[in-house]
């Protein structure tokens, strides 16, 4: 049996790519690798951390236009790996620079997290393992 593979990509459905793309472009400090209309949806994709693709999808026929809520079945949040708590502190400064509201660093026995939300209220986090 092969070893279980790492995550190759994550795709998030957003309500308005014209709003979300500049927001994520600032967050990632990078231009997207892909921006195409496939027919059934348009998607924009970035390579983050040198190995994971993060894509945004916009569908012309959303099934539901209510904002994200992690208490619905499906995605709870997307976390980006940081090396340590000091790196999380740097992300606090960066989010403040970008004017992105966040919950501050929260420490727990399993690690430390810095939570924030995108324009569709999708829950995002920077996470560092315990020291």
C-alpha beads as a LAMMPS data file, in Angstrom:
LAMMPS data file: protein, C-alpha beads

131 atoms
130 bonds

1 atom types
1 bond types

-500.0 500.0 xlo xhi
-500.0 500.0 ylo yhi
-500.0 500.0 zlo zhi

Masses

1 110.0

Atoms # bond

1 1 1 0.000 0.000 0.000
2 1 1 1.477 3.396 -0.921
3 1 1 1.924 6.130 1.683
4 1 1 -1.081 8.442 1.880
5 1 1 -0.365 11.450 -0.381
6 1 1 -0.174 15.100 0.671
7 1 1 -2.833 17.599 -0.367
8 1 1 -2.243 18.722 -3.959
9 1 1 -4.786 21.521 -4.120
10 1 1 -7.714 23.184 -2.406
11 1 1 -10.524 24.887 -4.320
12 1 1 -12.765 27.426 -2.612
13 1 1 -16.019 28.647 -4.141
14 1 1 -16.371 32.428 -3.868
15 1 1 -19.201 34.777 -4.771
16 1 1 -17.185 37.381 -6.703
17 1 1 -13.743 36.765 -8.191
18 1 1 -13.383 40.492 -8.922
19 1 1 -13.419 41.046 -5.158
20 1 1 -11.614 37.881 -4.030
21 1 1 -8.716 37.759 -6.520
22 1 1 -7.127 41.077 -5.438
23 1 1 -7.626 40.133 -1.776
24 1 1 -5.869 36.753 -2.154
25 1 1 -3.226 38.255 -4.453
26 1 1 -2.305 40.677 -1.650
27 1 1 -2.383 37.909 0.952
28 1 1 -0.192 35.565 -1.121
29 1 1 1.937 38.464 -2.443
30 1 1 1.897 36.771 -5.845
31 1 1 0.103 36.813 -9.145
32 1 1 -2.052 33.779 -9.939
33 1 1 -0.684 30.991 -12.138
34 1 1 -4.040 30.319 -13.813
35 1 1 -7.054 32.502 -14.574
36 1 1 -9.448 30.788 -16.940
37 1 1 -13.097 30.317 -17.705
38 1 1 -13.709 26.602 -18.161
39 1 1 -17.335 27.000 -19.194
40 1 1 -19.086 25.636 -16.105
41 1 1 -17.034 27.952 -13.853
42 1 1 -14.162 30.439 -13.824
43 1 1 -11.165 29.698 -11.638
44 1 1 -8.027 31.469 -10.492
45 1 1 -5.162 29.452 -8.976
46 1 1 -1.990 30.228 -6.982
47 1 1 0.919 28.015 -5.956
48 1 1 1.565 28.560 -2.233
49 1 1 4.434 27.211 -0.182
50 1 1 6.040 25.863 -3.335
51 1 1 3.818 22.779 -3.451
52 1 1 0.109 23.374 -2.835
53 1 1 -2.308 24.924 -5.300
54 1 1 -5.058 27.148 -3.878
55 1 1 -7.845 27.868 -6.318
56 1 1 -10.874 30.110 -6.261
57 1 1 -13.941 29.074 -8.246
58 1 1 -16.862 31.262 -9.262
59 1 1 -19.961 29.549 -10.613
60 1 1 -22.571 31.476 -12.628
61 1 1 -25.326 29.423 -10.958
62 1 1 -24.523 29.300 -7.231
63 1 1 -26.764 26.850 -5.366
64 1 1 -26.805 29.170 -2.351
65 1 1 -25.552 32.745 -2.097
66 1 1 -25.278 32.957 1.689
67 1 1 -21.813 33.670 3.067
68 1 1 -19.551 30.932 4.383
69 1 1 -20.364 29.341 7.724
70 1 1 -18.048 26.694 9.142
71 1 1 -20.969 25.153 11.038
72 1 1 -22.413 23.821 7.766
73 1 1 -21.309 20.437 6.476
74 1 1 -18.179 20.802 4.342
75 1 1 -15.138 22.963 4.893
76 1 1 -14.445 24.205 8.421
77 1 1 -11.307 26.227 7.640
78 1 1 -8.121 26.226 5.591
79 1 1 -4.845 26.472 7.535
80 1 1 -1.423 27.475 6.188
81 1 1 1.610 25.910 7.918
82 1 1 4.083 28.163 9.716
83 1 1 7.394 26.974 11.137
84 1 1 6.912 28.402 14.644
85 1 1 5.139 30.985 16.784
86 1 1 7.624 33.711 15.788
87 1 1 6.525 33.284 12.174
88 1 1 2.905 33.672 13.315
89 1 1 3.874 37.017 14.881
90 1 1 5.210 38.139 11.509
91 1 1 1.840 37.215 9.950
92 1 1 0.060 39.341 12.588
93 1 1 2.112 42.303 11.335
94 1 1 1.413 41.444 7.673
95 1 1 -2.350 41.069 8.195
96 1 1 -2.356 44.399 10.053
97 1 1 -0.494 46.015 7.109
98 1 1 -3.127 44.655 4.727
99 1 1 -5.991 45.804 6.950
100 1 1 -7.220 42.229 7.400
101 1 1 -9.017 41.681 10.706
102 1 1 -7.844 38.675 12.719
103 1 1 -8.320 37.059 16.101
104 1 1 -4.723 37.360 17.306
105 1 1 -2.533 34.387 18.090
106 1 1 -4.281 31.700 20.141
107 1 1 -2.103 29.100 21.859
108 1 1 -3.241 25.544 22.586
109 1 1 -1.515 22.308 23.529
110 1 1 -1.516 21.130 19.894
111 1 1 -0.092 24.393 18.474
112 1 1 -0.790 28.063 17.890
113 1 1 -3.158 29.613 15.382
114 1 1 -3.926 32.987 13.862
115 1 1 -7.449 33.069 12.405
116 1 1 -8.880 35.495 9.822
117 1 1 -11.541 35.517 7.072
118 1 1 -11.694 36.265 3.361
119 1 1 -14.282 38.519 1.650
120 1 1 -16.828 35.631 1.597
121 1 1 -16.231 34.973 5.306
122 1 1 -14.276 31.763 4.540
123 1 1 -12.291 30.870 7.656
124 1 1 -8.517 30.877 7.112
125 1 1 -5.685 30.341 9.576
126 1 1 -1.925 30.429 9.919
127 1 1 -0.879 27.523 12.166
128 1 1 2.375 26.613 13.938
129 1 1 3.067 23.348 15.783
130 1 1 3.871 23.531 19.516
131 1 1 7.415 24.574 20.385

Bonds

1 1 1 2
2 1 2 3
3 1 3 4
4 1 4 5
5 1 5 6
6 1 6 7
7 1 7 8
8 1 8 9
9 1 9 10
10 1 10 11
11 1 11 12
12 1 12 13
13 1 13 14
14 1 14 15
15 1 15 16
16 1 16 17
17 1 17 18
18 1 18 19
19 1 19 20
20 1 20 21
21 1 21 22
22 1 22 23
23 1 23 24
24 1 24 25
25 1 25 26
26 1 26 27
27 1 27 28
28 1 28 29
29 1 29 30
30 1 30 31
31 1 31 32
32 1 32 33
33 1 33 34
34 1 34 35
35 1 35 36
36 1 36 37
37 1 37 38
38 1 38 39
39 1 39 40
40 1 40 41
41 1 41 42
42 1 42 43
43 1 43 44
44 1 44 45
45 1 45 46
46 1 46 47
47 1 47 48
48 1 48 49
49 1 49 50
50 1 50 51
51 1 51 52
52 1 52 53
53 1 53 54
54 1 54 55
55 1 55 56
56 1 56 57
57 1 57 58
58 1 58 59
59 1 59 60
60 1 60 61
61 1 61 62
62 1 62 63
63 1 63 64
64 1 64 65
65 1 65 66
66 1 66 67
67 1 67 68
68 1 68 69
69 1 69 70
70 1 70 71
71 1 71 72
72 1 72 73
73 1 73 74
74 1 74 75
75 1 75 76
76 1 76 77
77 1 77 78
78 1 78 79
79 1 79 80
80 1 80 81
81 1 81 82
82 1 82 83
83 1 83 84
84 1 84 85
85 1 85 86
86 1 86 87
87 1 87 88
88 1 88 89
89 1 89 90
90 1 90 91
91 1 91 92
92 1 92 93
93 1 93 94
94 1 94 95
95 1 95 96
96 1 96 97
97 1 97 98
98 1 98 99
99 1 99 100
100 1 100 101
101 1 101 102
102 1 102 103
103 1 103 104
104 1 104 105
105 1 105 106
106 1 106 107
107 1 107 108
108 1 108 109
109 1 109 110
110 1 110 111
111 1 111 112
112 1 112 113
113 1 113 114
114 1 114 115
115 1 115 116
116 1 116 117
117 1 117 118
118 1 118 119
119 1 119 120
120 1 120 121
121 1 121 122
122 1 122 123
123 1 123 124
124 1 124 125
125 1 125 126
126 1 126 127
127 1 127 128
128 1 128 129
129 1 129 130
130 1 130 131
